[in-house]
Amino acid sequence: MRLTFLLFAVLACLHNTTRADDSRQTSQHLNVQVNVGMDYLLSLPGDYAKQKSWPLVLFLHGAGERGHNLELVRKHGPPKLISEGTDFPFIVVSPQCPKNVWWAPIELTALLDDVISKHKVNENRICVTGLSMGGFGTWRLAAFTPQRFAAIAAFCGGGEPYWARRSAHLPTWAFHGAKDTGVPLGCSQEMVDAVTEKRGKPRLTVYPEAGHDSWTEPYNNPQFFEWLWAQKRNVAAE
């Protein structure tokens, strides 16, 4: 009985202290704009002027292409294909991440906002895809603004499983090499399992003999881009 009384006394003391401390706090508000500077490649369809709006694909490169030389961004994925003559039926935005940092969702969001304000973007048909570091960035960005995207495709990426709580409704396609020693297959598997647990329906393609490069084959397959092109944002799922 005495122990119970002491417990209530301690709780009462803590409560009174908390109320006293609250008087030393004042409400404040921060209102500043994010200062974002980012180099990127922009590709518009050849017949861009013929439509009122176009789908958009955001491509996130890997760690090896970081820096301030946009030629590095042309090394893989959609930018490489565009440089070789491919004319995609969508807008392609390929930013470059500075050295020694990772993709930051708030900066990528600012980039998309700017591109949308200047170009004819169908906001119900925006997809993000990336490889390696860009694969991680794809998962992360999808969780940051899940309401913005129609679909995501991550190559040899990964992330935090709890991100799936926000992005499980998105059509998701993950790719990984079974022999990847840089980013283990388990990184993609963990994310796919988390999405499935949240009632999502992700796809996981594993290349049994592939190492870290699990992107060249699918990026060279027109069916992959047909899948991206076919996706539309499910507003009802948000």
C-alpha positions in Angstrom: 0.0 0.0 0.0 2.8 2.4 0.9 4.6 1.5 -2.4 1.5 2.4 -4.4 1.2 5.7 -2.5 4.8 6.6 -3.3 4.3 5.7 -7.0 1.4 8.1 -7.3 3.3 10.8 -5.4 6.2 10.5 -7.9 3.8 10.6 -10.9 2.1 13.7 -9.4 5.4 15.4 -9.0 6.5 14.7 -12.5 3.1 16.0 -13.9 3.5 19.2 -11.9 7.1 19.6 -13.1 6.0 19.1 -16.7 3.4 21.8 -16.5 5.9 24.2 -14.9 8.4 23.5 -17.7 5.8 24.1 -20.4 5.6 27.7 -19.3 9.1 28.2 -20.6 8.3 27.1 -24.1 6.9 29.4 -26.8 5.3 28.5 -30.1 7.5 29.3 -33.2 7.2 28.7 -36.9 9.8 28.1 -39.6 9.0 29.3 -43.1 12.0 29.1 -45.4 12.4 27.8 -49.0 14.7 25.0 -49.7 17.7 26.1 -51.7 18.3 23.4 -54.3 20.8 23.4 -57.1 21.0 20.3 -59.3 22.3 19.5 -62.8 20.1 17.2 -64.9 19.5 15.8 -68.3 16.1 16.5 -69.8 14.7 14.6 -72.8 11.4 15.5 -74.5 9.7 13.2 -77.0 10.3 14.0 -80.6 6.7 14.9 -81.2 6.4 16.8 -77.9 4.3 19.6 -79.4 1.6 17.2 -80.6 0.2 16.4 -77.2 -1.2 18.4 -74.3 0.7 16.3 -71.7 3.2 13.5 -71.4 4.1 10.8 -68.9 7.4 11.4 -67.1 10.1 9.0 -66.0 12.6 10.1 -63.3 15.9 8.2 -63.5 18.3 8.0 -60.6 21.8 6.9 -61.3 24.2 4.9 -59.1 27.0 6.1 -56.8 29.6 5.8 -59.6 28.0 8.6 -61.6 28.0 11.2 -58.9 29.7 14.6 -59.4 29.4 17.6 -61.7 30.0 16.0 -65.1 26.6 15.2 -66.7 28.4 12.9 -69.2 28.6 10.3 -66.4 24.8 10.2 -66.2 24.7 9.0 -69.8 26.5 5.8 -68.8 23.5 3.6 -67.9 19.7 3.3 -68.3 17.4 5.7 -70.1 20.1 8.5 -70.6 22.4 6.0 -72.3 19.6 4.8 -74.6 18.6 8.3 -75.5 22.2 9.2 -76.4 22.1 6.1 -78.7 19.1 7.4 -80.5 16.0 6.1 -78.6 13.0 8.4 -78.7 10.9 7.5 -75.7 7.2 8.4 -75.6 7.6 10.2 -72.3 9.6 13.0 -70.7 12.8 11.7 -69.1 14.5 13.6 -66.3 17.9 12.3 -65.2 19.5 14.4 -62.4 23.0 14.1 -61.1 23.8 13.6 -57.4 26.8 15.5 -56.1 29.8 13.6 -54.8 29.8 12.0 -51.3 26.0 12.4 -50.7 23.0 10.2 -51.5 19.7 11.0 -53.2 17.7 13.4 -51.0 13.9 13.1 -51.5 13.2 16.8 -50.7 15.6 17.9 -53.5 14.2 15.4 -56.0 10.7 16.7 -55.1 11.8 20.3 -55.8 13.2 19.1 -59.1 10.0 17.5 -60.1 8.0 20.5 -59.0 10.1 22.7 -61.3 10.0 20.4 -64.3 6.2 20.1 -63.9 5.8 23.9 -63.8 7.8 24.3 -67.1 6.7 21.3 -69.2 3.6 19.4 -70.2 3.7 16.7 -67.6 0.8 14.3 -67.0 0.9 14.3 -63.2 -1.1 11.0 -63.1 1.7 9.2 -65.0 5.0 10.0 -63.2 7.3 7.0 -62.6 10.7 6.8 -60.9 13.4 4.2 -61.6 16.9 3.9 -60.4 19.9 1.6 -60.1 22.1 0.7 -57.1 22.2 4.0 -55.1 19.4 5.1 -57.3 17.5 1.9 -56.5 17.7 2.9 -52.8 16.7 6.4 -53.8 13.7 5.1 -55.7 12.4 3.2 -52.7 13.0 6.2 -50.4 11.4 8.8 -52.7 8.3 6.6 -53.2 7.8 6.6 -49.4 8.4 10.3 -49.2 5.8 11.3 -51.7 3.8 8.2 -52.5 0.8 10.2 -53.8 2.9 11.6 -56.6 3.9 8.4 -58.5 2.2 6.0 -60.8 4.8 3.2 -60.3 8.4 2.6 -59.3 11.1 0.3 -60.6 14.2 -0.3 -58.4 17.3 -2.1 -59.6 19.6 -3.7 -57.0 18.3 -1.3 -54.3 16.8 -1.6 -50.9 15.7 0.5 -48.0 13.8 0.5 -44.7 10.9 -2.0 -44.7 8.6 0.4 -42.8 8.6 2.6 -45.9 6.2 0.1 -47.4 3.5 1.5 -45.1 3.3 4.5 -47.4 4.1 3.1 -50.8 2.6 -0.4 -50.9 -0.3 0.7 -53.2 2.2 1.6 -56.0 2.8 -0.8 -58.8 6.3 -1.9 -58.0 8.9 -3.9 -59.9 12.3 -4.7 -58.3 15.3 -6.3 -60.1 18.4 -8.0 -58.6 21.2 -10.2 -59.5 21.5 -13.4 -57.4 25.3 -13.1 -57.3 25.4 -9.4 -56.4 28.1 -8.9 -53.8 27.8 -5.1 -53.7 24.1 -5.0 -52.7 22.9 -8.4 -51.5 19.7 -9.8 -53.0 18.2 -9.7 -49.6 17.9 -6.0 -49.8 15.4 -6.1 -52.6 13.7 -9.2 -51.1 13.2 -7.5 -47.8 11.5 -4.5 -49.4 9.3 -6.7 -51.7 8.3 -8.8 -48.6 7.4 -5.6 -46.7 5.2 -4.4 -49.6 3.5 -7.8 -49.9 2.8 -7.7 -46.1 1.0 -4.4 -46.6 -1.2 -6.0 -49.3 0.8 -4.6 -52.2 1.5 -6.7 -55.3 5.2 -6.1 -56.1 7.1 -8.0 -58.8 10.7 -9.2 -58.2 12.9 -10.4 -61.1 16.0 -12.2 -60.0 18.8 -12.9 -62.5 20.5 -16.1 -61.3 23.8 -15.5 -62.9 24.0 -11.7 -62.6 26.1 -9.8 -60.2 25.6 -6.1 -59.4 24.5 -5.2 -62.9 20.8 -6.2 -62.9 19.8 -3.2 -65.0 21.3 -3.6 -68.5 19.1 -6.4 -69.6 15.7 -5.0 -68.5 16.6 -1.4 -69.6 17.4 -2.9 -73.1 14.0 -4.7 -73.1 11.2 -2.6 -74.7 8.7 -4.5 -72.6 10.0 -2.8 -69.4 9.3 0.6 -70.8 6.0 -0.5 -72.1 5.1 -1.4 -68.5 6.2 2.0 -67.2 4.3 3.8 -70.0 1.1 1.9 -69.1 1.0 2.9 -65.4 -1.4 5.5 -64.1 -1.7 7.0 -60.7 -4.4 5.4 -58.6 -5.9 8.4 -56.9 -8.4 6.3 -55.0 -5.6 4.3 -53.2 -4.0 7.4 -51.7 
